[in-house]
């Protein structure tokens, strides 16, 4: 009976560690999102974190379809259409006919969108530096390596 209790206790401790790790990653992501949105608002931008991700993706990559964009930021395709509509109405994005598929549209960032993105990226840099303040260069590098290793492991498991 005691061996069973020890096994259950060990299992609960492992589950608590896993939950704590996942919860910590989620909490850090939420805190970054909230701080970024706060900084965006301080500079007069009404864009949220997901809109920031869209602008970031489109500022660094070739035009892509709404489906490709949704997949690239792990966002719901239906919600992506509404998000793109709002950014298009603001003049930050435009939809163009797809060169290879007449039924599809490609999304690209406009010059006004690039200006907004530039301001947002400055705010993002400020937030990231604030988040890492007090952490040594060596610890930053170790954290980055560890997170990359976790990401690679998880991606391999999906393949």
Phi and psi restraints in degrees (value plus and minus 20) as a CYANA .aco file:
   2 UNK   PHI     -86.0   -46.0
   2 UNK   PSI     -56.0   -16.0
   3 UNK   PHI     -82.1   -42.1
   3 UNK   PSI     -59.7   -19.7
   4 UNK   PHI     -84.9   -44.9
   4 UNK   PSI     -63.0   -23.0
   5 UNK   PHI     -83.3   -43.3
   5 UNK   PSI     -61.1   -21.1
   6 UNK   PHI     -84.4   -44.4
   6 UNK   PSI     -59.7   -19.7
   7 UNK   PHI     -84.7   -44.7
   7 UNK   PSI     -64.4   -24.4
   8 UNK   PHI     -83.7   -43.7
   8 UNK   PSI     -61.7   -21.7
   9 UNK   PHI     -83.2   -43.2
   9 UNK   PSI     -62.5   -22.5
  10 UNK   PHI     -83.5   -43.5
  10 UNK   PSI     -61.7   -21.7
  11 UNK   PHI     -83.2   -43.2
  11 UNK   PSI     -62.4   -22.4
  12 UNK   PHI     -85.6   -45.6
  12 UNK   PSI     -59.0   -19.0
  13 UNK   PHI     -85.0   -45.0
  13 UNK   PSI     -62.1   -22.1
  14 UNK   PHI     -84.3   -44.3
  14 UNK   PSI     -62.1   -22.1
  15 UNK   PHI     -84.1   -44.1
  15 UNK   PSI     -59.2   -19.2
  16 UNK   PHI     -85.2   -45.2
  16 UNK   PSI     -59.6   -19.6
  17 UNK   PHI     -84.1   -44.1
  17 UNK   PSI     -64.4   -24.4
  18 UNK   PHI     -82.1   -42.1
  18 UNK   PSI     -63.9   -23.9
  19 UNK   PHI     -84.2   -44.2
  19 UNK   PSI     -61.3   -21.3
  20 UNK   PHI     -83.2   -43.2
  20 UNK   PSI     -62.2   -22.2
  21 UNK   PHI     -82.7   -42.7
  21 UNK   PSI     -71.3   -31.3
  22 UNK   PHI     -82.5   -42.5
  22 UNK   PSI     -60.8   -20.8
  23 UNK   PHI     -85.8   -45.8
  23 UNK   PSI     -60.2   -20.2
  24 UNK   PHI     -84.3   -44.3
  24 UNK   PSI     -65.2   -25.2
  25 UNK   PHI     -79.5   -39.5
  25 UNK   PSI     -65.5   -25.5
  26 UNK   PHI     -82.3   -42.3
  26 UNK   PSI     -61.4   -21.4
  27 UNK   PHI     -85.4   -45.4
  27 UNK   PSI     -61.0   -21.0
  28 UNK   PHI     -83.4   -43.4
  28 UNK   PSI     -64.2   -24.2
  29 UNK   PHI     -80.4   -40.4
  29 UNK   PSI     -65.5   -25.5
  30 UNK   PHI     -82.5   -42.5
  30 UNK   PSI     -62.4   -22.4
  31 UNK   PHI     -84.3   -44.3
  31 UNK   PSI     -60.7   -20.7
  32 UNK   PHI     -83.6   -43.6
  32 UNK   PSI     -64.9   -24.9
  33 UNK   PHI     -79.2   -39.2
  33 UNK   PSI     -67.2   -27.2
  34 UNK   PHI     -83.1   -43.1
  34 UNK   PSI     -63.6   -23.6
  35 UNK   PHI     -86.1   -46.1
  35 UNK   PSI     -61.1   -21.1
  36 UNK   PHI     -81.1   -41.1
  36 UNK   PSI     -67.0   -27.0
  37 UNK   PHI     -82.4   -42.4
  37 UNK   PSI     -56.7   -16.7
  38 UNK   PHI     -83.1   -43.1
  38 UNK   PSI     -64.5   -24.5
  39 UNK   PHI     -85.8   -45.8
  39 UNK   PSI     -59.7   -19.7
  40 UNK   PHI     -80.7   -40.7
  40 UNK   PSI     -63.8   -23.8
  41 UNK   PHI     -84.2   -44.2
  41 UNK   PSI     -59.6   -19.6
  42 UNK   PHI     -80.3   -40.3
  42 UNK   PSI     -53.1   -13.1
  43 UNK   PHI    -110.1   -70.1
  43 UNK   PSI     -14.6    25.4
  44 UNK   PHI      72.2   112.2
  44 UNK   PSI     -14.0    26.0
  45 UNK   PHI    -109.5   -69.5
  45 UNK   PSI     117.7   157.7
  46 UNK   PHI    -118.9   -78.9
  46 UNK   PSI      -8.4    31.6
  47 UNK   PHI    -101.0   -61.0
  47 UNK   PSI     127.4   167.4
  48 UNK   PHI    -120.0   -80.0
  48 UNK   PSI    -198.7  -158.7
  49 UNK   PHI     -81.8   -41.8
  49 UNK   PSI     -63.4   -23.4
  50 UNK   PHI     -85.3   -45.3
  50 UNK   PSI     -60.0   -20.0
  51 UNK   PHI     -83.9   -43.9
  51 UNK   PSI     -57.5   -17.5
  52 UNK   PHI     -78.8   -38.8
  52 UNK   PSI     -65.3   -25.3
  53 UNK   PHI     -81.1   -41.1
  53 UNK   PSI     -60.2   -20.2
  54 UNK   PHI     -83.7   -43.7
  54 UNK   PSI     -67.8   -27.8
  55 UNK   PHI     -81.9   -41.9
  55 UNK   PSI     -60.9   -20.9
  56 UNK   PHI     -82.1   -42.1
  56 UNK   PSI     -67.9   -27.9
  57 UNK   PHI     -80.9   -40.9
  57 UNK   PSI     -66.4   -26.4
  58 UNK   PHI     -93.7   -53.7
  58 UNK   PSI     -41.7    -1.7
  59 UNK   PHI     -98.5   -58.5
  59 UNK   PSI     -38.8     1.2
  60 UNK   PHI    -134.1   -94.1
  60 UNK   PSI     -24.9    15.1
  61 UNK   PHI    -150.6  -110.6
  61 UNK   PSI     146.9   186.9
  62 UNK   PHI     -87.4   -47.4
  62 UNK   PSI     141.5   181.5
  63 UNK   PHI     -73.4   -33.4
  63 UNK   PSI     128.3   168.3
  64 UNK   PHI    -161.2  -121.2
  64 UNK   PSI     143.0   183.0
  65 UNK   PHI     -95.9   -55.9
  65 UNK   PSI     144.8   184.8
  66 UNK   PHI     -80.8   -40.8
  66 UNK   PSI     -58.3   -18.3
  67 UNK   PHI     -84.9   -44.9
  67 UNK   PSI     -64.9   -24.9
  68 UNK   PHI     -82.1   -42.1
  68 UNK   PSI     -61.5   -21.5
  69 UNK   PHI     -84.6   -44.6
  69 UNK   PSI     -66.5   -26.5
  70 UNK   PHI     -78.8   -38.8
  70 UNK   PSI     -66.2   -26.2
  71 UNK   PHI     -82.9   -42.9
  71 UNK   PSI     -59.8   -19.8
  72 UNK   PHI     -87.6   -47.6
  72 UNK   PSI     -44.8    -4.8
  73 UNK   PHI    -133.4   -93.4
  73 UNK   PSI      -7.0    33.0
  74 UNK   PHI      35.2    75.2
  74 UNK   PSI      33.9    73.9
  75 UNK   PHI    -142.9  -102.9
  75 UNK   PSI     131.1   171.1
  76 UNK   PHI     -84.4   -44.4
  76 UNK   PSI     111.3   151.3
  77 UNK   PHI     -82.1   -42.1
  77 UNK   PSI     -60.0   -20.0
  78 UNK   PHI     -84.9   -44.9
  78 UNK   PSI     -62.9   -22.9
  79 UNK   PHI     -88.6   -48.6
  79 UNK   PSI     -49.9    -9.9
  80 UNK   PHI     -81.9   -41.9
  80 UNK   PSI     -60.4   -20.4
  81 UNK   PHI     -79.5   -39.5
  81 UNK   PSI     -65.2   -25.2
  82 UNK   PHI     -84.4   -44.4
  82 UNK   PSI     -61.5   -21.5
  83 UNK   PHI     -82.4   -42.4
  83 UNK   PSI     -64.3   -24.3
  84 UNK   PHI     -86.1   -46.1
  84 UNK   PSI     -56.5   -16.5
  85 UNK   PHI     -78.5   -38.5
  85 UNK   PSI     -66.1   -26.1
  86 UNK   PHI     -83.5   -43.5
  86 UNK   PSI     -63.4   -23.4
  87 UNK   PHI     -89.5   -49.5
  87 UNK   PSI     -52.3   -12.3
  88 UNK   PHI     -89.4   -49.4
  88 UNK   PSI     -62.8   -22.8
  89 UNK   PHI     -79.8   -39.8
  89 UNK   PSI     -53.4   -13.4
  90 UNK   PHI     -98.1   -58.1
  90 UNK   PSI     -29.3    10.7
  91 UNK   PHI      66.6   106.6
  91 UNK   PSI      -6.9    33.1
  92 UNK   PHI    -108.0   -68.0
  92 UNK   PSI     -44.4    -4.4
  93 UNK   PHI    -152.1  -112.1
  93 UNK   PSI     142.6   182.6
  94 UNK   PHI    -162.4  -122.4
  94 UNK   PSI     132.6   172.6
  95 UNK   PHI    -124.0   -84.0
  95 UNK   PSI     112.8   152.8
  96 UNK   PHI    -145.2  -105.2
  96 UNK   PSI     131.9   171.9
  97 UNK   PHI     -80.7   -40.7
  97 UNK   PSI     120.5   160.5
  98 UNK   PHI     -93.9   -53.9
  98 UNK   PSI     115.3   155.3
  99 UNK   PHI     -85.7   -45.7
  99 UNK   PSI     -55.0   -15.0
 100 UNK   PHI    -122.4   -82.4
 100 UNK   PSI     -36.1     3.9
 101 UNK   PHI    -152.5  -112.5
 101 UNK   PSI      86.2   126.2
 102 UNK   PHI     -82.5   -42.5
 102 UNK   PSI     -42.4    -2.4
 103 UNK   PHI    -102.3   -62.3
 103 UNK   PSI     -35.9     4.1
 104 UNK   PHI    -125.0   -85.0
 104 UNK   PSI     138.4   178.4
 105 UNK   PHI    -139.4   -99.4
 105 UNK   PSI     127.9   167.9
 106 UNK   PHI    -127.9   -87.9
 106 UNK   PSI     125.3   165.3
 107 UNK   PHI    -124.1   -84.1
 107 UNK   PSI     115.1   155.1
 108 UNK   PHI    -158.7  -118.7
 108 UNK   PSI     137.0   177.0
 109 UNK   PHI    -102.1   -62.1
 109 UNK   PSI     124.4   164.4
 110 UNK   PHI    -113.7   -73.7
 110 UNK   PSI     155.3   195.3
 111 UNK   PHI     -83.0   -43.0
 111 UNK   PSI     -61.4   -21.4
 112 UNK   PHI     -81.8   -41.8
 112 UNK   PSI     -58.7   -18.7
 113 UNK   PHI     -84.1   -44.1
 113 UNK   PSI     -58.7   -18.7
 114 UNK   PHI     -84.4   -44.4
 114 UNK   PSI     -57.8   -17.8
 115 UNK   PHI     -84.9   -44.9
 115 UNK   PSI     -64.0   -24.0
 116 UNK   PHI     -84.0   -44.0
 116 UNK   PSI     -64.3   -24.3
 117 UNK   PHI     -78.9   -38.9
 117 UNK   PSI     -62.4   -22.4
 118 UNK   PHI     -78.1   -38.1
 118 UNK   PSI     -66.0   -26.0
 119 UNK   PHI     -84.9   -44.9
 119 UNK   PSI     -62.3   -22.3
 120 UNK   PHI     -84.1   -44.1
 120 UNK   PSI     -60.0   -20.0
 121 UNK   PHI     -87.2   -47.2
 121 UNK   PSI     -53.5   -13.5
 122 UNK   PHI     -83.8   -43.8
 122 UNK   PSI     -62.9   -22.9
 123 UNK   PHI     -83.0   -43.0
 123 UNK   PSI     -60.9   -20.9
 124 UNK   PHI     -83.0   -43.0
 124 UNK   PSI     -61.1   -21.1
 125 UNK   PHI     -81.8   -41.8
 125 UNK   PSI     -63.1   -23.1
 126 UNK   PHI     -79.8   -39.8
 126 UNK   PSI     -64.9   -24.9
 127 UNK   PHI     -85.5   -45.5
 127 UNK   PSI     -63.0   -23.0
 128 UNK   PHI     -83.9   -43.9
 128 UNK   PSI     -61.1   -21.1
 129 UNK   PHI     -84.9   -44.9
 129 UNK   PSI     -59.7   -19.7
 130 UNK   PHI     -82.9   -42.9
 130 UNK   PSI     -62.2   -22.2
 131 UNK   PHI     -83.2   -43.2
 131 UNK   PSI     -52.3   -12.3
 132 UNK   PHI    -118.2   -78.2
 132 UNK   PSI     -18.3    21.7
 133 UNK   PHI     -77.0   -37.0
 133 UNK   PSI     115.4   155.4
 134 UNK   PHI      66.4   106.4
 134 UNK   PSI     -22.6    17.4
 135 UNK   PHI    -123.5   -83.5
 135 UNK   PSI     106.5   146.5
 136 UNK   PHI     -83.4   -43.4
 136 UNK   PSI     139.4   179.4
 137 UNK   PHI     -78.5   -38.5
 137 UNK   PSI     -62.9   -22.9
 138 UNK   PHI     -82.3   -42.3
 138 UNK   PSI     -62.8   -22.8
 139 UNK   PHI     -88.4   -48.4
 139 UNK   PSI     -54.7   -14.7
 140 UNK   PHI     -82.9   -42.9
 140 UNK   PSI     -64.6   -24.6
 141 UNK   PHI     -84.0   -44.0
 141 UNK   PSI     -61.3   -21.3
 142 UNK   PHI     -85.3   -45.3
 142 UNK   PSI     -62.9   -22.9
 143 UNK   PHI     -81.4   -41.4
 143 UNK   PSI     -65.1   -25.1
 144 UNK   PHI     -80.7   -40.7
 144 UNK   PSI     -66.4   -26.4
 145 UNK   PHI     -81.7   -41.7
 145 UNK   PSI     -63.5   -23.5
 146 UNK   PHI     -83.3   -43.3
 146 UNK   PSI     -64.7   -24.7
 147 UNK   PHI     -85.0   -45.0
 147 UNK   PSI     -58.9   -18.9
 148 UNK   PHI     -83.6   -43.6
 148 UNK   PSI     -59.4   -19.4
 149 UNK   PHI     -85.5   -45.5
 149 UNK   PSI     -63.0   -23.0
 150 UNK   PHI     -82.4   -42.4
 150 UNK   PSI     -65.7   -25.7
 151 UNK   PHI     -79.3   -39.3
 151 UNK   PSI     -67.2   -27.2
 152 UNK   PHI     -81.5   -41.5
 152 UNK   PSI     -62.5   -22.5
 153 UNK   PHI     -81.5   -41.5
 153 UNK   PSI     -65.5   -25.5
 154 UNK   PHI     -86.4   -46.4
 154 UNK   PSI     -58.4   -18.4
 155 UNK   PHI     -87.4   -47.4
 155 UNK   PSI     -57.8   -17.8
 156 UNK   PHI     -83.4   -43.4
 156 UNK   PSI     -57.4   -17.4
 157 UNK   PHI     -86.1   -46.1
 157 UNK   PSI     -46.5    -6.5
 158 UNK   PHI    -100.9   -60.9
 158 UNK   PSI     -40.2    -0.2
